[in-house]
Amino acid sequence: MKYYILGILFLFGAAGNAFAQNSDDILNELSEKAKGFKNIHAKYSSRLIDKANGIDLKQTGEAYVEGEKYYVELGDYIMITDGETIWTYEKETNDCYVDYLEDVGDDASMSPSKMFTIWEEDFKHEFKEMSKVNGRDCYLVYLYPNNPAENAFHTIQLYVDKAKMEVVKFIVKGREGNDVIYEVTDFNPNTTLPSGVFQFQESKHPGVNIIDNRL
């Protein structure tokens, strides 16, 4: 699930200078714009391709983000944090795992405030070429983790709309030959968020089994 969240949160960089000329310009513009968002609501699609195991899984998702708080839904999973507690809910089993955010190890680094600028410290990057995504002219930027042996992926391919300077597509290239492809279908910054969206609502999941790991 963490592998999905990584890609999801990278998707939410957006508009900037339409005349970016290299990867530094592009990523700096994305970072600065993202820092100015009060909140975000986005819808997206994902596709997991694992040729070795014959997997081609397509899913849709939705996310709300506000600072360190987020609600991320993808397929059978929902992850919610209020910045202190994190709830991981599995629809199929009706189980909800509750942890302190600071206790979930590497997952804590998946907070949106860090993901918007993670390339500044944890990645090398290069402008690769111009490319087309659904008829849109896009910059293609490759991101390479500084410590590849510590990551499940070796490359991230970031497609940025040249005219709008919005991330429209994102591909995580796995070390084991599996790829995850994300596309943003709806992006709305600075919007009105649903009440209580950053708290797990037991009343919406009758019979849910709460597994509280904070005890």
C-alpha positions as CSV (number, residue, x, y, z in Angstrom):
1,M,0.0,0.0,0.0
2,K,2.9,2.4,0.8
3,Y,4.1,1.9,-2.8
4,Y,0.8,3.3,-4.1
5,I,0.7,6.2,-1.6
6,L,4.2,7.3,-2.8
7,G,2.9,7.8,-6.3
8,I,-0.4,9.3,-5.3
9,L,1.1,12.1,-3.3
10,F,3.7,12.9,-6.0
11,L,0.7,13.6,-8.4
12,F,-0.4,16.7,-6.5
13,G,2.2,19.2,-7.7
14,A,0.6,21.7,-10.1
15,A,0.7,24.9,-12.0
16,G,3.7,27.1,-12.5
17,N,5.9,28.8,-15.1
18,A,5.0,27.6,-18.6
19,F,8.6,28.4,-19.8
20,A,10.5,25.9,-17.6
21,Q,13.6,24.8,-19.5
22,N,15.1,22.0,-17.5
23,S,14.3,19.6,-14.6
24,D,15.5,22.1,-11.9
25,D,13.1,24.8,-13.2
26,I,10.2,22.3,-13.6
27,L,10.5,20.8,-10.1
28,N,11.1,24.1,-8.4
29,E,8.0,25.5,-9.9
30,L,6.0,22.4,-8.9
31,S,7.3,22.6,-5.3
32,E,6.7,26.3,-4.9
33,K,3.1,26.1,-6.2
34,A,2.3,23.1,-4.0
35,K,3.6,24.9,-0.9
36,G,1.0,27.5,-1.6
37,F,-2.0,25.2,-1.6
38,K,-4.3,25.4,1.4
39,N,-5.7,22.0,0.6
40,I,-6.3,19.6,-2.3
41,H,-9.0,17.3,-3.6
42,A,-8.0,15.1,-6.5
43,K,-9.3,12.0,-8.4
44,Y,-6.9,9.7,-10.2
45,S,-6.6,6.4,-11.9
46,S,-3.8,3.8,-11.3
47,R,-2.7,0.8,-13.2
48,L,-0.3,-1.9,-11.8
49,I,1.5,-3.9,-14.4
50,D,3.4,-7.0,-13.2
51,K,4.3,-9.0,-16.3
52,A,6.2,-11.7,-14.3
53,N,3.0,-12.6,-12.4
54,G,0.5,-11.8,-15.1
55,I,-1.0,-8.9,-13.2
56,D,-2.7,-5.9,-14.9
57,L,-4.8,-4.2,-12.2
58,K,-6.7,-1.0,-12.9
59,Q,-8.2,1.1,-10.1
60,T,-9.5,4.6,-9.5
61,G,-8.9,6.6,-6.4
62,E,-9.6,9.9,-4.5
63,A,-7.6,12.0,-2.1
64,Y,-8.0,15.0,0.2
65,V,-4.9,16.7,1.5
66,E,-4.3,19.5,4.0
67,G,-0.9,20.0,5.4
68,E,0.1,16.8,7.3
69,K,-3.5,15.5,7.1
70,Y,-4.8,13.4,4.3
71,Y,-7.4,11.0,3.2
72,V,-6.4,8.6,0.4
73,E,-8.7,6.0,-1.1
74,L,-7.5,3.5,-3.7
75,G,-9.4,0.3,-4.5
76,D,-9.9,-1.8,-1.4
77,Y,-7.9,0.5,1.0
78,I,-8.5,3.8,2.7
79,M,-5.7,5.6,4.6
80,I,-6.6,8.6,6.9
81,T,-4.5,10.7,9.2
82,D,-5.1,13.8,11.3
83,G,-1.4,14.4,11.6
84,E,-1.1,12.4,14.8
85,T,-3.1,9.2,14.3
86,I,-3.3,7.1,11.1
87,W,-6.2,4.8,10.2
88,T,-5.7,2.1,7.6
89,Y,-9.1,0.6,6.6
90,E,-9.5,-2.5,4.4
91,K,-13.0,-2.7,2.8
92,E,-12.9,-6.4,2.0
93,T,-12.3,-7.5,5.6
94,N,-13.9,-4.5,7.3
95,D,-10.8,-4.2,9.5
96,C,-9.3,-0.8,10.5
97,Y,-5.8,-0.6,11.9
98,V,-5.0,2.4,14.1
99,D,-1.5,3.6,14.8
100,Y,0.3,6.7,15.9
101,L,1.7,8.3,12.7
102,E,5.2,8.6,14.3
103,D,5.2,4.9,14.9
104,V,4.7,3.6,11.4
105,G,8.3,3.9,10.3
106,D,8.9,4.9,6.7
107,D,5.2,5.5,6.1
108,A,5.5,8.7,8.2
109,S,7.7,10.1,5.4
110,M,4.8,9.8,3.0
111,S,3.1,13.0,4.4
112,P,2.2,15.4,1.5
113,S,4.3,18.3,2.9
114,K,7.4,16.2,2.4
115,M,6.3,14.5,-0.8
116,F,5.9,17.8,-2.6
117,T,9.6,18.5,-2.3
118,I,11.1,15.1,-1.8
119,W,13.1,15.4,-5.0
120,E,15.1,18.3,-3.5
121,E,16.9,15.9,-1.2
122,D,16.2,12.3,-2.1
123,F,16.5,12.2,-5.8
124,K,18.7,13.0,-8.8
125,H,16.7,14.2,-11.8
126,E,17.0,15.0,-15.4
127,F,14.8,16.4,-18.2
128,K,14.5,13.5,-20.7
129,E,12.4,14.7,-23.6
130,M,9.1,16.2,-24.8
131,S,6.3,13.7,-24.9
132,K,2.5,13.5,-25.6
133,V,-0.1,12.5,-23.0
134,N,-3.7,12.4,-24.3
135,G,-2.7,15.0,-26.9
136,R,-1.1,17.3,-24.4
137,D,2.6,18.4,-24.9
138,C,4.5,17.3,-21.8
139,Y,7.9,17.6,-20.3
140,L,9.2,14.2,-19.3
141,V,11.4,14.3,-16.2
142,Y,13.1,11.2,-14.8
143,L,13.7,11.0,-11.0
144,Y,16.3,8.6,-9.6
145,P,16.5,7.8,-5.9
146,N,19.9,8.6,-4.3
147,N,19.8,5.3,-2.5
148,P,18.3,2.9,-5.0
149,A,19.0,-0.2,-3.0
150,E,16.7,1.1,-0.2
151,N,13.8,1.6,-2.5
152,A,11.3,-0.7,-4.3
153,F,11.7,1.4,-7.4
154,H,14.6,2.6,-9.5
155,T,13.1,5.4,-11.6
156,I,10.1,7.7,-11.5
157,Q,8.8,9.2,-14.8
158,L,7.1,12.5,-14.3
159,Y,4.9,13.9,-17.1
160,V,4.3,17.7,-16.8
161,D,1.9,19.6,-19.1
162,K,4.0,22.2,-20.8
163,A,1.2,24.8,-21.1
164,K,-0.4,24.4,-17.7
165,M,2.7,23.1,-15.8
166,E,0.5,20.4,-14.1
167,V,1.5,16.8,-13.4
168,V,-0.7,14.7,-15.6
169,K,1.0,11.3,-15.5
170,F,3.4,9.5,-13.2
171,I,5.1,6.1,-13.6
172,V,6.9,4.3,-10.8
173,K,9.3,1.8,-12.3
174,G,9.7,-1.1,-9.9
175,R,13.0,-2.9,-9.3
176,E,11.3,-6.3,-9.7
177,G,9.9,-5.4,-13.1
178,N,6.5,-4.1,-12.0
179,D,5.3,-0.7,-12.9
180,V,2.6,1.5,-11.4
181,I,1.0,4.2,-13.7
182,Y,-1.0,7.1,-12.3
183,E,-3.0,9.7,-14.2
184,V,-4.8,12.7,-12.6
185,T,-8.4,12.9,-13.8
186,D,-9.6,15.8,-11.6
187,F,-7.5,18.3,-9.6
188,N,-9.0,20.9,-7.3
189,P,-6.7,22.9,-4.9
190,N,-8.1,25.3,-2.3
191,T,-11.5,23.8,-2.1
192,T,-14.1,23.1,0.7
193,L,-13.3,19.7,2.3
194,P,-16.0,17.4,3.7
195,S,-16.5,17.7,7.5
196,G,-14.5,15.1,9.4
197,V,-12.6,13.8,6.4
198,F,-9.4,13.4,8.4
199,Q,-10.9,11.2,11.0
200,F,-12.0,7.6,10.6
201,Q,-15.8,7.5,10.9
202,E,-16.9,4.2,12.5
203,S,-20.5,5.0,11.9
204,K,-19.9,4.7,8.1
205,H,-18.6,1.2,8.5
206,P,-21.1,-0.9,10.5
207,G,-19.4,-3.9,12.3
208,V,-15.9,-2.6,11.6
209,N,-13.2,-4.4,13.5
210,I,-10.9,-1.8,15.1
211,I,-7.3,-3.1,15.7
212,D,-5.7,-0.4,17.9
213,N,-1.9,-0.7,17.9
214,R,-1.5,2.4,20.1
215,L,-2.2,0.4,23.2
